[in-house]
C-alpha cells in the first residue's frame, strides 16, 4: 500500500511569519495537531501543538507575537507520496515522529499520521503497533 492511499489530503500550510495564535486557531478549527510551514511552496518546517505548548506557552512567551519560524522544527522528515506505507512507518519509528508530511515534486500534498495508519484497514495492525511503540519509547 502506498502512503497516498491513506494520507490526509486536505493540508493547510502556514507561512513562517504566521503567529502562533493563528497556527493554534488553524489546528483547532481543522481538528489537527500540526501544520507544515511553507515558503514559496517549499517546506521549511513543521509546527505542532506540542511545539506551541513547550517552546512558547511553557516558557511564558507571547503567542501573539511569536511566529511559526520561532518554534517550528526545521527540515522535518518527509516521505514521497509514492512510497510504501512500510517505508513511512520505518521513518516514523526511527525518528519517533507521529506525523509526516507527504511530498510530490517538492510540494506538500498530504500528511500521514499515526492515526491515519491505525484507522486504515489496508495497513498491517502489528506494524502499526510496532511503529507506535517505537514512537512512544524514550529516546535512546
Secondary structure, 3 states (H helix, E strand, C coil): CEHHHCCECCCCCECCCCEHHHHHHHHHHHCCCEEEEEECCEEEEEEEHHHHHHHHHCCCCCCCCCEHHHHCEECCCEEECCCEHHHHHHHHHHHCCCEEEEEECCEEEEEEEHHHHHHCCCCCHHHHHHHHHHHHCCCC
